[in-house]
Amino acid sequence: MSDRPISSLASPQATPHTGRRRSRSTLATREQRPRRGLHPGGWVALVGLALIIALVLVGPWLWPLDPLTQVIANRLAPPSPAHPLGTDQYGRDLLARLLHGGRWSLLGALLVCLGTTTLGGALGAAAALGPRWLDRAIGWITETFQAVPGVLLALALAALLRPSFGNLVLALVLTNWTWYARMYRALIMHELAAPYIEGARAIGVGTGGLLARHIVPNILGPALVVATINVGAVILNLSALSFIGLGLPPPTPEWGNMINEARPLFQRVPWLMVAPGLCIATVVLCVNVLGNALRDRVDVRIT
């Protein structure tokens, strides 16, 4: 017989088992712990987008040159301390035009997203909560609009209307609301099948109360994520239609029409096209990365 106590004989076997159980418990806790905040790429995109918005809003006061003033004697000047990005073919400061043009591009994207979200959300809610005939009618209208490519339909509408910023925004709203309507209808139908909706109806909550108190707060997160992801596509569509002359008329600066104006001079002065193109690409990249980070945070599945 050994003189070692029973506890010491059992400890070499009990200790690994206890440690293994503790590690499994810790692993389970980590797996069940909800994700908090954004991943590093999302934070970088958020900071970059915030800096761009701040420059667009405050930049014209920090760099107060008039983007419309023409100085023909200083045309196509290379970058210099007086003109950090040079001047265009009319002697206008490129940096000032980029800062002012960014206002129109970002404002247009914001207005299109608000318009499509409002129109699509209202029709999607009406289809989900209304009678069956209304659901079928809205579904038929949605499928009719989606039968034509959105960019082609927006091009046709913008061409029929007088080229202006408001008509361009209206054309994009009328061609992009269908996707939002289908999304909101699906989200609301999913929430209507939840048990808590049956409980709320059992205690006498009406349709308006269900929509305002229960359904909208639960679908707001996924809808915000989808709208954020769609901002990049809206900016590209705005710039593309402005590039072909269906947006703001010259000489008002906007990133899309700035690329169009610089197109004939690309081989001589490529920075006139590269600068607004980089602005568009940077904003779209930041918005897409931020939207993907928000999607991972909210755990939204987009189909």
N, C-alpha and C positions, 0 to 999 in steps of 0.2 A: 504493500500500500504506500502511496505517496503521501508525504506530509503536507502537500499543497492544499489549500482550502478549495472547497467545491466551486466557489465563485471564481477563483483564479483559473480553475480548469475549464470552466464554461466561457470565460471571457474571450479566448481567441476565436471561438465560433460565433459567439453572440455579437461581437463587435462588428465583423463584416456585414452580418445580416442587418444589424441596426443601421449601419451606415448606408447600406444599399436601399433600405426602406426610406431613409431620410432623403437620399438623392432622388428617388422616384417621386416622393412627395413634393420636393422642390421643383422637379421638372414639370409635374402636373400643375403646380401653382403658376409656373411661368407660362405654360401653354394656355391656361385659363385666364390669365391676366389680360385685360383688354388693352389694345394698342392706344397709346397716348401721344398726341401730337403728330407731326409730319416727320417723314424720314429726311435725312440731310439734303437730298436733292430737292425735295419739296420746299424746304426752308430757303435754299439758294434761289429757286425760281420765284418764291414769294418776295424775297428781298430785291431781286433783280427787277421784278415787275413793279414793285413799289418805287424803286429808284427811277424807272422810266416814267411812271406816272407823275412823280414829283418834278422831274426835269421838264416834262411837257407842260405842267401847270405853272411852275415857278420860273422856268427857263427864260421865257420872253421878258421877264423883268430883270433877270440877271444878265441877259444878253439883249439889250434893247434896240438892236438894229431893226429897221423896218424890212420885213421880208418882201415887200412889193417895190421898194425903191430901186430903180434901175440906174446903174452907173456904167454906161457903155465903154468908157475909157478903161474900166477895170474888169472887163469881161474875161471869163475863163482864167482868172488869176489862180495860181496854185496855193495850197495851204500856207498860211503865214500867221504871225501873231495878230494881225488886224482881222484876218479871216481864217480861223483855224481849219476850216474844211474847204476853203477856197470860195470862188464865186461861179455862177452859172453863165450861160451864154449872153445874159442881159446884165451882168455885173451885180446880180443880187446875191447877198450873203447866203451861203448854203446852210450854215448852222442855224441861222434865224428861220429859214424856210422849213428845216426839219423840225424845229421846236414848235412852230405854229402849225405845220402840217400834221404833226402827231396828235394835236387836239382834235382835228376833224376825223382822223382815222379811229382813235380810241372812242370818241363820242359816237361815231357812227356804229361801231361794234356794240357799244352799250345800249344804244337806242334799238338796234335790231334785236338784241337779246331780250330786252324788256318787252318789246312788241310781240315777238314770237312766243315768249313765255306767257304773256297775258292772254293773247288770242288763243294759243294752243291750250293753255290751262283752262280757260273758260269753256271751250268746246269739248275738251276731254272730260271735264267735270259734268257737263250737260249730257254727254253720251253715257257716262257711267251711272249717273243718278237719275236721268230722265227715263221716259217710257221707251219701250223697245223700238217703236217706229222712229224716234229721234236718234237713237243709237245707230240704227241702220242708215238713216239719212246722212248723218255726220260721217259714218264710215264710208259711204259711197262718195261723198265729196272729197274725203281724204284720199281715197284710192284714185280718184280722177286727177287730183293735183299731183300725186306721186307717180302717175303714169308718164309724166313729162319730166325730164331731168331738171333739177332745181336751178342750176346755173343757166340753162337754156331758157327757161321760163322767166327768170329774172332779167336776162338779157333782152328778151322780147318786150317785157313790161317797161324796162328802163328806156328802151328805144322808142316805144310808143309815147311815153311821157316826155316832157321837156327836160333835158339834162339838168339836174340840180341835186343838191345834197338830200333834200327831203324826198324827192321822187325815188332816188336810189335806195334810201332806207325803206321806203314803202314797198318797193319792188322786192327787196330781200325779205321783208316781213311776210308778204303775201306768198312767198315761195318756200318759206322755211317753217311755217306754223304747223304743218301736217305732222311732222315727226314729234313735235312737242305734244300735240293732241293725242297721238297714239300712246306716248309714254305716260302722260298724266292719266289717261283712261285705264291703262294697265295697272298703274300704281294705286289708283282709287279702288278699282275692282279687287285688287289684292287685299286692301285694307277692309273693304266691306265684308270679306269672307272671314275676318278675324272674329274670335269669340267675344271680344270686348265690345264690338259693335252691336252684337245681339243683346248683350247686357244693357248697353246704353239705350237701345230701342225699347227694351222691356220696361225701363223706368220712365219712358215717355220723352226721350230726347228726339227732337225733330231732325229733319234733313239738314237744315241750316246749322243747328248745333253740332251735329255729327261732323259736318264739313269743317266748321271753324275750330272746334275744341279738340277733335280727335284725329281726323284724317289729315288736315293740312299740316299740323306739327310733325306727323310721322313721315310724310312724304317730302317735307321741305329739304331735308338733308340730301337725299338722292337727287332731287330736282336741281338743287344748287350745284351739285357735282357735275351733272350732265350739262347744265348751262355753262359752267366754267370751261368744260372741255370743248364746247361748241364755239366759244369765243374765237379761237384760233381760225376755224374754218370761215367764220363771218368776216374776220379781218382780211383773209385771203380773197374772199369774194368781193369785198368792198374795193380792195386794191386792184383786182383784176378788172372790174367794171369801170373804175376810174381810169385805169390804164388805157382802155379803148375809148375814152372820152364820154362816158355816160354818167360821170359823177360831177364833182365841182368843176365849173369852167375855169380856165386860166384867167388871170394869173394867181388865183387863190391857191396856196400851196396845200397839197395833200400827197401822202407818200406814193399813192398809185399814179397820179398824174405827173408827179415829179419824175418818176421813172420813164413815163411816156415822153416827156419833154426832153429828157437827156438821151433818149435812144439814138437819135442820129449822130450824137457826139461820143458814142461809147468808145470807139477806137482811139480818139484823141484825148479825151478826159474821162476815163472810166469811173473816177470817184463820184461823178454826178449821178450815176446809176447805182453804184455800189453802196453809197451812203444810205439812201432810202430803202434799198433792198435789205441791207443789214438791219435796219430798224424794224422792218416788217418781220424778218426771220427771227430776230431776237424776241420780239413780243410774242410771236406765235409759239416759239420754243418754250418760253417761260410759262405761258398759259397752259400749254399741253402738259408740261411736267407738273405744274401745280394741280391741274385737273386730275392727272393720274394719281398724285399723292393723296388728294382728297378722296378719290375713289377707293384707294387702298385703306384709308382711314375709316371711311363710312361703310366699306365693304359693299359697294354697289356693283351689280353685274349688268353690263350694258350689252344687249343683244340686238 
